[in-house]
């Protein structure tokens, strides 16, 4: 009887741990930045300067032969003050998944209006599992300057959410 109770207790503990490990909600619950419908946003810091840019969502997502997101799909029709983020990743990302990526970024209304930044190792993109959800980006290993050879301190998080149909 004691052996049965020990086994029952062990199985119950494993089942409880399995439920606790799954958590509630989905991967979007853990994102560092959120976007209201119809917006694109970048927050974080570069070299101890705070960055917080919000603008109208005007981007395009393409997942053919890898993937690319452009925050400005038709820049000639948008204000020249809009931030321009271009993120690329090697393979198709299914809904609800995350992939490594690389990126370039220009932010005319930031403390660095003329700099072009590159993001490398540690940069990720997450495609929401909800079709009305947001695409989120974590930009790490920031560099700028000629050939993106100058290391910069800090990280940025960005998101884009289209307006609901």
C-alpha positions as CSV (number, residue, x, y, z in Angstrom):
1,X,0.0,0.0,0.0
2,X,2.8,2.4,0.9
3,X,4.5,1.7,-2.5
4,X,1.2,2.6,-4.3
5,X,0.8,5.9,-2.4
6,X,4.4,6.9,-3.2
7,X,3.8,6.1,-6.9
8,X,0.5,8.0,-6.8
9,X,2.2,11.0,-5.1
10,X,5.0,11.0,-7.7
11,X,2.7,10.8,-10.7
12,X,0.5,13.6,-9.2
13,X,3.5,15.8,-8.7
14,X,4.7,15.2,-12.3
15,X,1.2,16.1,-13.7
16,X,1.1,19.2,-11.6
17,X,4.6,20.2,-12.8
18,X,3.5,19.7,-16.4
19,X,0.6,22.0,-15.9
20,X,2.7,24.6,-14.1
21,X,5.3,24.5,-16.8
22,X,2.9,25.3,-19.6
23,X,1.7,28.6,-18.0
24,X,-1.3,30.5,-19.2
25,X,-1.9,32.5,-22.3
26,X,0.5,32.4,-25.3
27,X,4.0,33.6,-26.2
28,X,2.7,37.2,-26.8
29,X,2.1,37.5,-23.0
30,X,5.9,37.7,-22.6
31,X,6.8,40.5,-25.1
32,X,8.7,43.5,-23.9
33,X,6.7,46.0,-25.9
34,X,3.2,46.2,-27.2
35,X,1.6,48.1,-30.0
36,X,-1.9,49.4,-30.2
37,X,-3.8,48.4,-33.4
38,X,-2.5,50.4,-36.3
39,X,0.9,51.3,-34.8
40,X,4.6,50.6,-35.0
41,X,6.8,51.2,-31.9
42,X,10.4,51.0,-30.9
43,X,11.6,51.3,-27.3
44,X,14.9,50.8,-25.4
45,X,18.2,52.6,-25.2
46,X,21.3,53.1,-27.3
47,X,24.4,54.3,-25.4
48,X,22.3,55.3,-22.4
49,X,20.0,57.4,-24.5
50,X,16.3,56.4,-24.2
51,X,14.4,55.6,-27.4
52,X,10.6,55.6,-27.6
53,X,9.2,56.0,-31.0
54,X,5.5,55.4,-32.0
55,X,4.1,55.9,-35.4
56,X,1.4,54.7,-37.8
57,X,1.9,51.1,-38.9
58,X,2.9,51.2,-42.5
59,X,4.9,48.0,-42.9
60,X,4.9,44.9,-44.9
61,X,5.7,41.3,-44.0
62,X,7.1,38.9,-46.6
63,X,7.8,35.2,-46.0
64,X,9.0,33.9,-49.3
65,X,12.5,32.4,-49.4
66,X,13.0,33.4,-45.8
67,X,11.4,36.4,-44.3
68,X,11.5,40.2,-44.3
69,X,9.7,42.9,-42.4
70,X,9.9,46.6,-43.5
71,X,8.3,49.2,-41.2
72,X,7.9,51.5,-44.3
73,X,6.6,49.5,-47.2
74,X,6.2,52.6,-49.4
75,X,8.5,55.3,-47.8
76,X,8.0,57.8,-50.6
77,X,4.3,58.3,-49.5
78,X,5.1,58.6,-45.7
79,X,6.6,61.4,-43.6
80,X,10.4,61.5,-43.7
81,X,10.3,61.6,-39.9
82,X,9.2,57.9,-39.7
83,X,11.5,55.3,-38.3
84,X,12.6,52.7,-40.9
85,X,13.2,49.2,-39.7
86,X,14.2,46.4,-42.0
87,X,14.4,42.9,-40.4
88,X,15.4,39.8,-42.3
89,X,15.4,36.1,-41.2
90,X,16.5,32.9,-43.0
91,X,13.4,30.7,-42.9
92,X,9.6,30.9,-42.8
93,X,8.4,31.5,-39.2
94,X,5.1,29.7,-38.4
95,X,2.5,31.6,-36.4
96,X,3.4,31.7,-32.7
97,X,7.2,31.0,-33.3
98,X,10.4,33.0,-33.0
99,X,13.5,33.1,-35.2
100,X,16.9,34.7,-35.2
101,X,17.2,37.7,-37.5
102,X,19.4,40.7,-38.6
103,X,18.2,44.2,-39.0
104,X,19.0,47.8,-40.1
105,X,17.3,50.8,-38.5
106,X,17.0,54.6,-39.1
107,X,15.2,56.8,-36.6
108,X,15.0,60.5,-37.7
109,X,13.2,61.6,-34.6
110,X,15.5,59.9,-32.1
111,X,18.6,61.2,-30.4
112,X,20.5,59.8,-33.4
113,X,18.6,61.3,-36.4
114,X,21.3,60.6,-39.0
115,X,22.7,57.3,-37.9
116,X,22.0,53.9,-39.4
117,X,22.1,51.1,-36.9
118,X,22.6,47.4,-37.6
119,X,21.4,44.6,-35.3
120,X,23.1,41.2,-35.2
121,X,23.6,38.3,-32.8
122,X,20.7,38.0,-30.3
123,X,18.3,39.7,-32.6
124,X,14.9,37.9,-32.9
125,X,11.5,38.2,-34.6
126,X,8.3,36.7,-33.2
127,X,5.2,36.2,-35.3
128,X,2.0,36.2,-33.1
129,X,-0.2,33.1,-33.2
130,X,-3.3,35.4,-33.3
131,X,-3.9,36.7,-36.8
132,X,-4.7,40.2,-35.4
133,X,-1.6,40.0,-33.1
134,X,1.6,41.8,-33.3
135,X,5.0,41.1,-34.8
136,X,7.7,41.7,-32.2
137,X,11.4,42.3,-32.6
138,X,14.3,42.3,-30.2
139,X,17.3,44.1,-31.6
140,X,20.7,43.3,-30.0
141,X,24.4,43.6,-30.8
142,X,23.8,47.1,-32.1
143,X,26.4,48.8,-34.3
144,X,26.6,51.9,-36.5
145,X,29.0,53.9,-38.6
146,X,30.9,52.9,-41.8
147,X,30.1,49.2,-42.4
148,X,28.3,49.0,-39.1
149,X,31.7,48.6,-37.4
150,X,31.2,50.8,-34.3
151,X,29.7,48.8,-31.4
152,X,26.8,50.5,-29.5
153,X,25.5,49.7,-26.0
154,X,21.9,48.8,-25.4
155,X,19.1,46.9,-27.0
156,X,15.8,47.9,-28.6
157,X,12.4,46.2,-28.8
158,X,10.0,46.9,-31.5
159,X,6.5,45.8,-32.5
160,X,4.0,46.3,-35.3
161,X,0.3,45.6,-35.3
162,X,-2.0,46.3,-38.2
163,X,-5.4,47.8,-37.6
164,X,-8.2,45.2,-37.4
165,X,-10.1,44.7,-40.6
